[in-house]
Amino acid sequence: MNIPYPLLQGIHTPADLRRLARTQLEALSTELRAYLLDSVAKTGGHLSSNLGTVELTVALHYVFNTPHDRVVWDVGHQTYPHKILTGRKDRMASLRQLGGLSGFPQRAESEFDAFGTAHSSTSISAALGMAMAAKLKGEERQAIAVIGDGAMTAGMAFEALNNAGVADCNLLVILNDNDMSISPPVGALNRYLAKLLSGQFYTTAKSAGKTVLKGAPPLFELAKRFEESAMGIVKPITLFEKFGFNYVGPIDGHDVETLVSVLENIRHLKGPQFLHVITKKGQGYKLAEVDPIAYHGPGKFDPAVGLQKNSAVALPSFTQVFGDWLCDMAAADDRLVAITPAMREGSGMVEFEKRFPKRFFDVGIAEQHAVTFAAGLACEGLKPVVAIYSTFLQRAYDQLIHDVAIQNLPVVFALDRAGLVGADGATHAGAYDIPYLRCIPNVSLACPANENECRQLLSTAYAQSGPVAVRYPRGVGAGVPVQSTLDALPFGKGEICRHGSRVAFLVFGTLLYAALEVAEKLNATVVNMRWVKPLDVALLCQVAATHEGLVTLEEGALMGGAGSAVLEALAAAGLSLPVLPLGLRDEFIEHGDPGKLLALQGLDASGIEASVRARYFA
């Protein structure tokens, strides 16, 4: 370590942590927070959420016998302190890099990662499965779900609560509430009551008292009313109790001694338990406390200085292009409404919310609801635009089919993060949208090659009377100037960009520029197809009739993708010629630099050239 961390240096597994005196845990938490900040500043990654879970992580591993006891983290980007305490602190320099530590829990990475998470709201379901499995197998072990960072807004979390409340097994759900939307006191009285209400004496006495008083119904009812009244003072009568959980809290999530005391008490209770913990995103680093959104997932920075704006004029990202288009189209058409499932910043909608607050809807982490909500708006003559990451739309697939496509409603899906996303890895890669969208009747799908085409194809999509998705990648494109008008491109039509001989590239998306580079060396034709569905069959047949072989290029899954669409169309037209489909192989692609990952998939210019030469020029 670059800086001495006297306590943290001796922690290689949670067993080492459990040998510390309880009085040392606060000092350890301070060291852990400092080491976390120093590490993330050097690599980039999720920061605010992890600064907020330091004490909770220390307390969990101190009280519970991990990995024998299972801890499931949700959302998984709050697990850096967990990784540091579970034997991975010396690998933090490799975080989110090719071959290095994942930014999320991975079962293959450590036995302490009980369940792989990255998308939200899965923890309670998984932990309940583990708790029930322990019961069925006759094993004494604890199952804990730590859910936070907005994940409680998703329907799946409540589906799991509904099941868990009547399941006869031991489950602890910890709500890491970092929104500060609830404003209960977290002082000395609250700490004392939380310890009391989670203790054996209280729960045993309450149960025994009810048994005795049942023999005297009037006294029992009086005692019950008194208990409910008193509990209304010291303990919220919450929705979670209605689900069948014993509710404890809220408690200060940065008071490690209180956390340990409460967890030790809860550990011995039977049945479903719910602990409400209040934490602060960015805790302990003032800049992140003031602006936790900016420090949610920063790149490399100097902690002493904080994030700095780049003075260089940057190219607009595809996300920025979408955000600008959204504002311009909304100004031109007051029917436009915009929806996001908790990704306002990530989807480029901050300016839209400022300018059109009544037409902006952030529905929280609830992708299913977002899509059906859009369908309802479309039924009433509005024009919904759903801004959603490619990987998150997967979570609303049934709604996409049943609520939008079958009814052929005019909903535009702006699919950000299509293709490889780099450091976030397999869980966030937009690899599957082409196969899962093109098989749905009524749904159309466009693949812009550059920033300006992205704007134009969004306008094309908006003009249609049925559902249309426009997929575009994370980051910047080729640097093509973006027009200010709302001109659209022809629906379902591609364009020949370069005329050559023998071989033709059929390109779907931003790999167009790598194809043009290779085509110059091979004197090949290059076609910007733009649309996967409807496929420009007339242009495809024209090119097929004048070339000896075709190459399809897409930054998406090969199986069922755009290349498959081309092969199906050629077969239907009775045309037979060699086709080389190039895209993402049938494997989950790890985290790392996007350029390196593309090269490993053979989708950079040199990889494409090598594949084409081997097939057609050997």
N, C-alpha and C positions, 0 to 999 in steps of 0.2 A: 504494500500500500504506500502511496505517496505521502500521506499524512498519518501520524501515529493515531491508532484507534485502539487503546489498550484493552478494552473489553471485547470489541468486535473481532480483534485479531484472534482471540481464542475460541470463537464460535465457528465451528465447521459443520455441525449438525445441530438440530434442536435439542439433542441430548446434552450438548455442551451448554446450551442456553438454560436448560432446566437445573443445572448445577449451580447457577448463580443464586445469590441471595435476592429476595424480593426487593430489598432496598437498592439493589444495583440496576434494576430494570429501567429506571428513568434515565440514568446516565447512558445505558446501552442504547436507549431510544434516541438520545441526542446524537450519539456517534453514528447510529444507523442512518439517521436523517442526513447528516453531513456527508457520509460516504455515498448515499444515494444521489444527492445533489451533485457531488463531484463526478460521479460516474456518468450520469445522464448528460451533464454538460459537455462531456467529452465525446459521447456517441450520438446524442439525440435520442428521443424516445418520449414516452408518456411520463410527465413529471408531476403535474398538480395532483392527480388522483393518487399517485404513490406516496407523495409527501403526506397525504391525509390518512394513510393506513398504517403508518409506522407503529404506533402504540398498539393498535388492534392486532397487528401481525405478531408482535412480540408476545402479547398476552395469550394469543391462541396457541402458539408453539410452546409457551411456558406451562400452560394448564393442561393441554391435551397431549396425548402420547402419539404424536405424528411420527411416521406415516401410518402406524397401526390405526389410529383414529383418522378419519377421512375429512379433509377440508376442501370444499369446492368453492372456487372464487368466481365471482360474477359482478361486473364484467372483468375479463381476465387482464385488462391493462393496469390493474391496481396491485399486481403481484411482484413488483420488483423487490420490495423488502422481504417478501417470502422467499424469493430466489436467493437473495444475499444470505439469509439465515439457514438455507438448506443446502449448503455446500457449493454454491455457485458464485460466491462473491469475487473470486479470482478470475472468473470468466466474464465479468460485467463489461470489460473493455470490448468484448465481441458482440454485445447486444444488438440484435436485429441486423447483423451482418451475415453474409454468406458463410455458412458453416458454423456460425456462432449461436449464442443463446437466442431463443425466441422471445419476442416481446409479450408473449402470452403463455399460460400454462400448457405444457405438453406432456402427456403420459410417457412418451418415448424419451423425454429429456431427463426426468427425475422421478423416482418412486414417491416423492413428496407431492408431485402434481397428480392428485387423485383423479382429475377429470380435465380434459382439454376444453378450454373455453376461449372465446374471442367475440362471438356474437352474444348479445345480452339475454338475460332472463331465463337461462337454462339451469341455474344452480339448484333451485329447490327441487325440481324434477329429478335431477341426477342424484342429489344427496338423499332424497326420499327412496330412490331405488337402492342405494347403498345401505340405508338403514333397514329397509325391508329384507334385503339379502342377508344382512347380519343376523336378523331375527330367524329367518328360515334356516340358516346354517348353524344356528346356536352359538354364534360368536359374540363376545362382549366387545363391542367397539362403538365409538361415537361417530355420527355423521353430522357435519356442520356445513351449512350453505351460507356464504357471505355475499350478500347481494346489495348492490349500490350503484351510484353514478347513473341514476335514472332508470335502472333496470326493473324497478318495481312497477313502472308504468305499463309494461307489456302484459298482454292477456295471458301468456304462457305462465308467468309467475303466479297469477291468481288461479289458473287451472290447477297448478301444483299445490297451492295452499288449500284449495277446496278438497283435494284428494288427501293431503297430509293430515288435515284436521280430523279425519275419521279413520286414519290408518293407525293400527295398533303397533307402533314402533317408536323408538326414540330418535327424534330429529330436532336439531337446533338451527333455527333460521336467524341470522344476524343481519338486520337492516343497517347498512352503513349509510346513514342519511347525511349526505354532504351538500344538500341543496339549501339548508337553513330555511326551508319553507315552513317548518314548524318551530315555534319560538318558546319552548318550555324552559324553565330554569334548569341549569346544570350545575348548581352550587352544592354546598355542603349538605343541606337538607335532602336534596334530590339524591345525592350519593348514598346517604344513610338509608333512605327509603328503598333504593334499588337493591342494596345489599340485604335489607330486611325481607323484601318481598321475594327475593330469590332464595332465601335460606330455608333449611329443612324445618326449623322450628315453626316458621309462619305457615308453610304449606301443610305440615302435619297437624298443627293446631286447627287450621281452617277446616281440614277434612274431618278431624275428630269432633270438632264442635258441631258440624252439620249432622253427624251421625247421632250425637246425644240429643240435639234439639229436635230431631225428627219425631221423637216421642211426644213432644208438646208442640203441635202445629202452630198455635198462635205465637209462641216464643220463637219458633223456627222462622216464621215469616218476618217477625220483627227483627230478628238477627240478620236475616238475609237482606232486608231493606237497609239496615244500618251498615252492613258490609258494603253494599253497592254505593251507598251515599259516601261512606268514608273513602272507598276506593276511588270515587270520583275526584276526591281531593288529592290523594297521594298517587294514584295510578290511573291513566286514561282508560276509559272503557272504549276499547278500540274495535275497529273492523277485524283485527287479527284475532281477538278473543272470540268474535262471532264465528270465525272459521274453526275454532276449537283449540287454539293455541293458548298457552299460558304466557301472557305478555309481561315483559320486564323492561322498564326504562321510562323515558329516554335517559341515557347516561352520557357523560362526557367521554368521547372516544379518544381524547388525548390525555386522559388521566389513567396511566397504565396500572397504578395500584388498584384503583376502583374496578377497572376492567378485569384484572386478575381475580379479585375477590368475588365479583359477580359471576364470572365464568366458573370458578371453582364451586360455587353454590349450585349453579344451573347444571353442572356436570352430573350431579347426583339425582336430578329430578327425572321422573319418568314421563313419557309421552311427548307430544310436540311442544317445543318451547320457542318463544319469539323474543329476541333481544334487540331493542332499538338503541342504536348508538349514533350520537351526533358528532360528526367530524367536519373538518374544514379543508377543502381542497387547497393545496399549496401550503399547508401548515408548516410554520417554521422558516419559510423563505418569503420575506415580505413582498417581493415583487410578484411572486406567484399567488400570494394571498390577495393582493389588490386586483390582479387580472388573471384568474385561474384559467380562463379560456385561452388566452395567448400562450400560457405555459402548459396547455394540455398536452401538446405533442411537439415541442420545439426541436429544432435542429441543434447543432453544436453551438455553444455560447459560453461566455465568461460569466460565472456566477456573480463576480464582484461588480460587473457592469450591467448584466441583464441582456435581454434581447435588443438588438440594434437593427434599425431599418437599413436596408441596402440602398446606398445612394445611386447605384447604377440603375439605369432604366431597364426594367425587366420585361421580357416578352409576356403578353397576357396568357394565362393558362386557359385550358378548355373550360375550367370551372368559372373563371372570370368572364369568358365569352358567353357562357350560358347566363350568368347573372345579369350582364348588360342586355342581352337579348330579352330576357324576361321582363326587365323594366321597360324597355322600348316597346315590346309588344303589349304590355299592360297599359301603357300610355295611349296606344293606338286602339285598343279594344277593351272596353270596360267589363267584358264578360270573363276575362282571364282571372283565374284564381290560382294561387300557388300553394302546394302542400309539401311538407317535409316531415319525415319521422325522426325528429330530434337532430337533424343535421343541417341547421341553418348556416353555420359558418362553413362547414365542409362542402356544402353544395352551392356556395356562392350566393346566398339569398339575404345577406345582411342589408344591403342597399334596398332591395325590394321591400323588406319589412318596414324600413324607414319611410319609404315613399308611398307604399300602399298597405298600411297596417290592417285595414279592414278586409283586405283580400289575401292576407297571408295567414296560413294555418300550420302551426307546428303541433303535431298531434302526439308528441312524445315517441318513445321507442315502441311503436305499435304499427308495424308495417302492414299487417292485415287490415287494420282499421283504416289506415291511410288510403289504401286502394279502394275499399268499398265506400269510404267517405267521398272519394273522388267520383265514384260511379253515381252516388246520390246527387252530387252537384251537377254532373253531366245530364242526368235525367231532367233537371229543371232548366236546361238551356244555357248553363254556364260552361266555360271551357277550362277544365282543370289541367294543370301541369303538375305532375308528381315528380319532384326531384329526389332521386333515390339512388344509392349506390347499386351497381349491378349485383353484388353479392347479397345485398339486403332485400332486393326484390324477390329473391328465391324464397324468402320467408312468407311471401304473400301470393304464392303461385296459385293456390286454389281460388283466391279472390280475383286474381287476374283473369282466370279462365271463366269462372261462373258469374262474377258480378260485372265484369267489363267486357270481355270478348264475346260471350254468348249474346249479350244485349247490344253488341257492336256500338259501344258508347265512345264518343270522341274525347278520349283521355290521352294526353301526351306524357310519355314516360322519359324523363331526362336521366339517362343511365350513366352517372359519373363512375370513375374508377373501373372502366371496362378494360379487360386485359390484365397484365401483370401490374401489381401495385408496389412491389419492392419490399420495404422493410416489414410490412404487416403480414406478409406471407400468405399461405394457402387459404386461411380462413377469410381473407379479404380480397383475394384475387377475383376479378370479374371474368372468369374463364368460361362460364357456362351459359351466358345469356343468349348467344346465337342459337345453340341447340334447343334450349328450353322455350324460346320465344317463337322460333320459326315453325314449330309444329302446332301452334295454336291457330285455328281458323280466325279470320278477321284481323289478326295482329300483323302489322307491318314493322319492318326493322331497317333502319338506316345506319350506315357506318361512315361518317365523315373522315376524310383523309387529312384535313388540316383545320385550323381555327376558323377560317372564313367559311369553309363548307359546313362546319358545325352550326354556325349561325344561320346559314341559308337552309340547311336541312331541318333545323328546328322550325323555321317558318313554314317549310313544306309540310312538316308533321302537323303543325297547328291548323293548317288549312283543310285537313282531311276530316271526314265525317265519321271515322272509326278510330280505334286505338292504334297509336304509332309510338314506337320506341326509337330513340336516337342514342346510340352508345358512343361514348368518347372516353379517352384515357385520363389518368391523373397527370398533372404537370403541363408543360408547354408542348407546342407542336413544332412545325417546321419554320415558324416565323412569318407565315403568309399574312400580309396586311388584312385587317378585318374591316369590312365595309360598315357604314353607319346606317344603311337602309335595311328594310325588312324584306328584301327580294328573296324569293324562293327558287329552288332548283326543281326541275321536272320530277314528278313523282315516279319512282320505279325505273329511272333511266340512268345508265352509266355513260362513260365517255372514254374514248381512246386518247391517251396522253402521249404515246410515242408509237410510231409505226416502225416495225422491224420485220424480220423474216423467221421462218422455221418455228420459233417458240413464242407463245404469248403468255404474259403474266396477267392473271385476273386477281385484282387486289381489292380487299374489303377492309378499308380503314387506313390507319396511319403508317402501315408498312409500305405504302405507295412509294415513299422516297428511297427506301432501301432497294425496292424493286427497280426504280429508275436508275439507280447507281449500277446495279448488276446488269441491267438491260443495255447500258452503254457499252459494256465489255462484250456482251454476247450478241449485240444487234437484235435484241428481242423486242416484241411489241409489249406495251404496257397499257392495261385497261383499268381505269378507276371505276369499279363496279358500283360503289356507293350504296346500293341496296341489296341486302340479302333476301328480303321479301317485301314486295314482289321482285323476283329476279328479272333482270333485263334479258329475257330469253332471246329476243330478236338479235340483240348485240352479241350475245353468247354464240348463237348459231352462225352469225356472220364471221366471227373470229375463228370459230372451230373449223369452218369450211376453208379457211385460207392459211391454216398453220398445221404443222406436223404434230405438235404437242402443246399441251396447256399446263400451266403451273398456277394453282390457287394459293393465295396468301391471306392469312387471317391471324390476329392476335387473340385467339380464342380456342376452345377445345376442338380438336379435329373431328372427334366422333360426333356425328350429327350436325356438324357445323356448316359453314358456307361452302367448303369444298364438297361436302356431301350433297348440298343443294345443286351444285354445278353437275355433279355426276348423275343425279336424278333427272335433271333437265335434259342432259345429253341423251340419256337412255330413252326418255319419253319422246325425244325428237328423232330417234333412230340414228343418232350419230355415234360413231365409234372412233375414238382416237386416244392416244395415251394422255393421262392426266396425272400430274404429280401434286397431291395436296400437301401443303405445308402449314403447320399451325402448332398449337400446344399439344404435346403428347399426352397419352392417357396415364397421367400421374399427378399427384399433388406437388406443387412447386413451392419450395421453401422460400424463406425470407432472404433478402439480399438486394444488392444494387440492381435496378431494373435492366440496365444495359448488359450486365453480366448474366442475368437470368435469361434474357433473350438470346444471348450468344450460346448459352448452354442448351437452349432449345433449338439451336440452328436457325434462328430467325433474325440475326443481324446480317448485314450485307455479305460478309465473307461466308457465313453458314449457308445462306440462300444460294450463293454462287456455287459453292461446293456441291450442294444437293442437285442443282440443275445441271451442272457439268457432268456429274456422275450418271444422271438419268438420260440426258439427251446429247451429250457431247463427248462421251467416253470413246 
